[in-house]
Amino acid sequence: MTPDEVQKVLSYPTSVVDLAKVCGENCEEGAALELDDYELNGQHFMVRFWFTKPETRLHTVSMYAKPPNEGDDNAGFAKMKDYLSNLHGSPNATNLKGGYFIVTWVLSSTGITLYSNATTETAVIYEERTNKEGGG
């Protein structure tokens, strides 16, 4: 999908991302769109859609959990892990590195990675799997 196609299918407003600000001067991305607030499984996320260079085709979606509201529980990591497990089955791997849990699901055409320090930070990354990775 191209950026225009993604914007057409979303029912949420997106904005074009300044690549130099989010991935530096030597950014390997062709373009990115940002969705400021997306609700999934009762949690709010800032979402970025990443597009390849030079053909500008969607290849990665990254979701960054917003801090919970005052008084909300901080069980975002567990809720998201349960949600993804219910959708995709048991994770293929669970690791702890540098204080972050890294939970992965490997699907036929997509890899899903849940990152979290289990307290204040949670991110979900959906990445297209390429043929060299054993995908479709």
C-alpha positions in Angstrom: 0.0 0.0 0.0 1.1 3.5 -0.7 0.7 6.5 1.7 -2.4 7.6 -0.2 -3.9 4.2 -0.1 -3.3 3.9 3.7 -4.9 7.3 4.2 -8.0 6.3 2.2 -8.7 3.1 4.2 -8.2 4.7 7.6 -11.1 6.4 9.3 -8.6 8.4 11.4 -6.7 11.5 10.3 -2.9 11.1 9.6 -0.1 13.5 9.2 3.1 13.2 7.1 6.2 12.6 9.3 9.4 14.6 9.0 11.8 11.7 8.6 14.8 13.6 9.7 13.2 14.2 13.1 12.1 10.6 13.7 14.9 8.5 12.2 17.8 10.9 11.6 19.7 12.3 8.6 20.6 8.8 7.1 17.0 7.5 7.2 16.4 4.4 5.2 12.7 5.0 4.9 10.9 6.5 1.9 8.1 8.1 3.8 6.1 7.8 7.0 2.6 8.7 8.2 1.6 9.3 11.8 -1.7 8.7 13.5 -1.8 10.5 16.8 -4.4 8.5 18.7 -5.6 5.0 17.9 -7.4 2.9 20.5 -6.7 -0.9 20.5 -7.9 -3.2 23.3 -8.7 -0.3 25.6 -5.3 1.3 25.2 -4.3 4.4 23.2 -1.4 4.4 20.8 0.5 6.8 18.6 0.9 4.9 15.3 3.5 5.3 12.5 3.2 3.7 9.1 6.7 3.3 7.5 7.1 3.1 3.7 10.0 1.7 1.7 12.4 3.7 -0.5 12.2 4.2 -3.5 8.9 2.5 -4.3 7.0 4.0 -1.2 5.3 0.8 -0.2 4.1 0.1 3.4 6.4 -2.4 5.2 6.2 -1.6 8.9 3.6 -0.3 11.4 4.9 0.8 14.8 2.5 1.5 17.7 3.7 3.3 20.8 1.4 3.2 23.9 0.5 6.5 25.4 0.8 6.9 29.1 -2.3 5.7 31.0 -4.7 8.2 32.4 -4.4 9.1 36.1 -6.1 6.3 38.1 -5.9 3.7 35.2 -4.0 0.6 35.9 -0.6 0.2 34.3 -1.1 -3.3 33.0 -0.7 -2.4 29.3 2.0 -4.9 28.6 0.1 -7.9 30.0 -3.1 -6.7 28.3 -1.4 -6.4 24.9 0.4 -9.7 25.3 -2.9 -11.5 26.1 -4.6 -9.7 23.2 -2.0 -10.7 20.7 -1.8 -14.2 22.0 -5.6 -14.6 21.7 -5.3 -13.4 18.0 -2.2 -15.2 16.9 -1.6 -18.0 19.4 1.4 -18.5 21.7 4.4 -16.3 21.0 7.3 -17.9 19.1 9.8 -16.3 21.6 9.9 -14.3 24.8 13.2 -12.7 25.9 14.3 -10.1 28.4 17.1 -7.7 27.2 18.2 -4.5 28.8 15.2 -4.4 31.0 12.7 -4.9 28.2 10.5 -7.8 27.5 10.6 -8.8 23.8 7.8 -11.0 22.7 7.6 -12.2 19.1 5.0 -13.9 16.9 6.0 -15.1 13.4 3.2 -15.3 11.0 3.3 -16.3 7.3 3.8 -12.7 6.0 4.2 -10.6 9.1 6.4 -10.5 12.2 4.9 -9.0 15.3 7.1 -7.8 18.2 5.9 -6.5 21.5 8.4 -4.5 23.5 7.9 -3.4 27.0 9.6 -2.5 30.3 6.3 -3.8 31.8 5.7 -0.5 33.6 5.7 2.7 31.5 6.7 1.8 27.9 5.0 -0.5 25.5 5.3 -0.7 21.7 4.0 -3.1 19.1 5.8 -3.5 15.8 4.2 -5.2 12.7 6.8 -5.9 10.0 6.5 -7.4 6.6 8.5 -10.7 6.4 10.5 -11.0 3.2 11.3 -14.2 1.3 14.8 -14.3 2.7 13.3 -14.6 6.2 11.4 -17.7 5.2 8.1 -15.8 4.7 5.7 -15.9 1.7 
